[in-house]
Amino acid sequence: MPDSHPWKGRNVTGSPAVSPTAQQPLDLVPDALLAGRAADGDTAAFEALARRHGPLMRATARRLTGTLADADDVVQESLMQAWKQLDQLRDPAAVKSWLLRIVGTRSIDHLRKRRNHLALDDLENHVDAPSGQRTPDPESTAVNASRVDALKSALTLLPEEQRRCWVLKEFNDLSYEEIALTLNISPASVRGRLARARIALARTMEEWR
Amino acid sequence: MKTPGDALECGHSFAELSAYLDTGEIADPAHLDSCPECQAGLASLRRLSELGNELLTADVAEAGSGGDDWMQTILDNLRLELRPGRSIPLRAEDPQDTLWETEGSVSALIRSVADSFPGTAAGKCRLLGDITEPGAGITVDVEIAVVYGHAMEERAAALRNELAKMLQVQTELDIQAINITVTDVLELPAPAMTPNTEDQP
């Protein structure tokens, strides 16, 4: 009974409100499709991708740069770069990790640029590191929340290269090869730095326990 | 518990365990099951990884939703430049006039036609052939995603029909074929189901 299909013969420009995709038109559409549209020049599809992955991009950039204000600059620069380079994305389904790799690179560039404006490079090595918080008071907050806080503090004490590897692995689930490309180091270095980061973090967390 | 340093007494290293957690690869997998030191090291790594996940969840929640103001501000600042693509010449009444439409505008029309079908969204879309040459034969390739439950062949036929009509009205292209590829079948979350999908098989 083909005539029971409500869309059949309908004026295509009319009443899109009945479409299940109409209210949030692109929210259900998979990444690959959105990336394909965006590469064709569809700004709405690109914005849908930005909204979908923006929170993770922001969270990642924040841990990489140290502050939310820097994170927003990085997310904006990353999205601009992504828009310009979308036609170079070979696998549209991998757009998420591609965006996160751009965030990684831009975060590092952002810090480097900012450092060039500051004479005291060494002081900037641990951005936003809370002073004297190596062992947060376990009594101050609920146990899980304070363990997360302790991890935050421990992260700020890591050498920057180790922290980058850790964030790109744990937050973004990038492969060693992807992290290596992002940081411009070898996969073997990624493996070593990640292990050293984990040893340091695990040791701090076990001490804290 | 004592957290192991890089070298374990069993001869393995923390770095090997760390890589094993990420890749599932280690030189001597049988050893892991029987070595208490390696077991303890792995347990410690897994606890750290769980805690890392908690931090990630908290950070993403704190970052806010992509629909929030911070993202709108960023998107407003971007001012994405348009990609017009190739220029498609149009016949002019007056030979002195030069008229054309852009490839980007035709792609946008094709997407809007596909999107207007219930449970359908356009993906990539290509105009194959020399669209800058009046009268050249053109093939249109459109990828679409369809919500699960819609009859795909009928959907593709109806869409092809509408696209042909639209292209005839809105362009002067000599369309020889319209190829529609369903690249994705979407699962709708239950609350988003509409009556439209209920009378489908």
Boltz contact constraints between the chains, C-beta under 6 A:
constraints:
  - contact:
      token1: [A, 4]
      token2: [B, 199]
      max_distance: 6.0
  - contact:
      token1: [A, 6]
      token2: [B, 196]
      max_distance: 6.0
  - contact:
      token1: [A, 7]
      token2: [B, 117]
      max_distance: 6.0
  - contact:
      token1: [A, 7]
      token2: [B, 118]
      max_distance: 6.0
  - contact:
      token1: [A, 12]
      token2: [B, 113]
      max_distance: 6.0
  - contact:
      token1: [A, 12]
      token2: [B, 116]
      max_distance: 6.0
  - contact:
      token1: [A, 12]
      token2: [B, 162]
      max_distance: 6.0
  - contact:
      token1: [A, 16]
      token2: [B, 116]
      max_distance: 6.0
  - contact:
      token1: [A, 18]
      token2: [B, 196]
      max_distance: 6.0
  - contact:
      token1: [A, 19]
      token2: [B, 118]
      max_distance: 6.0
  - contact:
      token1: [A, 20]
      token2: [B, 119]
      max_distance: 6.0
  - contact:
      token1: [A, 20]
      token2: [B, 192]
      max_distance: 6.0
  - contact:
      token1: [A, 20]
      token2: [B, 194]
      max_distance: 6.0
  - contact:
      token1: [A, 21]
      token2: [B, 121]
      max_distance: 6.0
  - contact:
      token1: [A, 28]
      token2: [B, 186]
      max_distance: 6.0
  - contact:
      token1: [A, 29]
      token2: [B, 121]
      max_distance: 6.0
  - contact:
      token1: [A, 29]
      token2: [B, 145]
      max_distance: 6.0
  - contact:
      token1: [A, 30]
      token2: [B, 184]
      max_distance: 6.0
  - contact:
      token1: [A, 33]
      token2: [B, 123]
      max_distance: 6.0
  - contact:
      token1: [A, 33]
      token2: [B, 145]
      max_distance: 6.0
  - contact:
      token1: [A, 36]
      token2: [B, 123]
      max_distance: 6.0
  - contact:
      token1: [A, 36]
      token2: [B, 124]
      max_distance: 6.0
  - contact:
      token1: [A, 37]
      token2: [B, 123]
      max_distance: 6.0
  - contact:
      token1: [A, 40]
      token2: [B, 107]
      max_distance: 6.0
  - contact:
      token1: [A, 41]
      token2: [B, 83]
      max_distance: 6.0
  - contact:
      token1: [A, 41]
      token2: [B, 104]
      max_distance: 6.0
  - contact:
      token1: [A, 43]
      token2: [B, 80]
      max_distance: 6.0
  - contact:
      token1: [A, 47]
      token2: [B, 75]
      max_distance: 6.0
  - contact:
      token1: [A, 51]
      token2: [B, 66]
      max_distance: 6.0
  - contact:
      token1: [A, 51]
      token2: [B, 71]
      max_distance: 6.0
  - contact:
      token1: [A, 52]
      token2: [B, 66]
      max_distance: 6.0
  - contact:
      token1: [A, 54]
      token2: [B, 66]
      max_distance: 6.0
  - contact:
      token1: [A, 54]
      token2: [B, 71]
      max_distance: 6.0
  - contact:
      token1: [A, 55]
      token2: [B, 60]
      max_distance: 6.0
  - contact:
      token1: [A, 55]
      token2: [B, 63]
      max_distance: 6.0
  - contact:
      token1: [A, 55]
      token2: [B, 66]
      max_distance: 6.0
  - contact:
      token1: [A, 56]
      token2: [B, 60]
      max_distance: 6.0
  - contact:
      token1: [A, 58]
      token2: [B, 63]
      max_distance: 6.0
  - contact:
      token1: [A, 59]
      token2: [B, 59]
      max_distance: 6.0
  - contact:
      token1: [A, 59]
      token2: [B, 60]
      max_distance: 6.0
  - contact:
      token1: [A, 59]
      token2: [B, 63]
      max_distance: 6.0
  - contact:
      token1: [A, 75]
      token2: [B, 74]
      max_distance: 6.0
  - contact:
      token1: [A, 76]
      token2: [B, 74]
      max_distance: 6.0
  - contact:
      token1: [A, 76]
      token2: [B, 77]
      max_distance: 6.0
  - contact:
      token1: [A, 79]
      token2: [B, 78]
      max_distance: 6.0
  - contact:
      token1: [A, 80]
      token2: [B, 78]
      max_distance: 6.0
  - contact:
      token1: [A, 83]
      token2: [B, 80]
      max_distance: 6.0
  - contact:
      token1: [A, 148]
      token2: [B, 54]
      max_distance: 6.0
  - contact:
      token1: [A, 148]
      token2: [B, 55]
      max_distance: 6.0
  - contact:
      token1: [A, 148]
      token2: [B, 58]
      max_distance: 6.0
  - contact:
      token1: [A, 151]
      token2: [B, 51]
      max_distance: 6.0
  - contact:
      token1: [A, 151]
      token2: [B, 55]
      max_distance: 6.0
  - contact:
      token1: [A, 170]
      token2: [B, 52]
      max_distance: 6.0
  - contact:
      token1: [A, 171]
      token2: [B, 56]
      max_distance: 6.0
  - contact:
      token1: [A, 191]
      token2: [B, 19]
      max_distance: 6.0
  - contact:
      token1: [A, 194]
      token2: [B, 18]
      max_distance: 6.0
  - contact:
      token1: [A, 195]
      token2: [B, 14]
      max_distance: 6.0
  - contact:
      token1: [A, 195]
      token2: [B, 15]
      max_distance: 6.0
  - contact:
      token1: [A, 195]
      token2: [B, 18]
      max_distance: 6.0
  - contact:
      token1: [A, 198]
      token2: [B, 18]
      max_distance: 6.0
  - contact:
      token1: [A, 199]
      token2: [B, 14]
      max_distance: 6.0
  - contact:
      token1: [A, 201]
      token2: [B, 48]
      max_distance: 6.0
  - contact:
      token1: [A, 202]
      token2: [B, 3]
      max_distance: 6.0
  - contact:
      token1: [A, 202]
      token2: [B, 44]
      max_distance: 6.0
  - contact:
      token1: [A, 202]
      token2: [B, 48]
      max_distance: 6.0
  - contact:
      token1: [A, 203]
      token2: [B, 3]
      max_distance: 6.0
  - contact:
      token1: [A, 206]
      token2: [B, 3]
      max_distance: 6.0
